[in-house]
């Protein structure tokens, strides 16, 4: 019983002290501008630019760069 408890304590300490790689942190901490837009974002952007009308297909959309 004593050895198992020591193993659990050391595993717990390792878990607490372990750091997380910056690429795995939550999306809320990402502050960089994304280069790739999701489909609904591309449709919204094309609508604002007047390049997408209701009834157009949402597949095969033209390339769009996000607004700066």
Secondary structure by P-SEA (a helix, b strand, c coil): caaaaaaaaaaaaaaaacccccccccccccccccccccaaaaaaaaaaaccccccccccccccccccc
